[in-house]
Amino acid sequence: MMNDDYLPVSCEQHSEYELAVMHGQVLHITWQDGHGRIQSMPLKPCDLFSEQKSEYLSARGPHGEHKKIRLDKIIRAQPITNQ
């Protein structure tokens, strides 16, 4: 369980997540989960929200599963292009 203090992400990074939500862009996201494990998979960001003094990304995985990722735990987020 995460009990460490939230470290705000840059406005630029936050804007990139907002744009991905607005455009339905799939991102390959690598993050540290609540148990300290590194996770990595393509996700479709759905929403950004605040909860308990932290900011989160709500996203859907490749099989429709819901993911809730604390923004400061995202290590890398790269757009996936299918062209």
JOZISUL-V23705 format. One record per helix or strand of 2 or more residues. SS is the DSSP state (2 for helix, 1 for strand). FROM is the first residue (numbers start at 1). LEN is the number of residues. If there is no record, write none. Layout:
SS:FROM:LEN
SS:FROM:LEN
This chain:
2:11:13
1:26:7
1:38:14
1:54:7
1:66:5
2:71:3
1:74:6
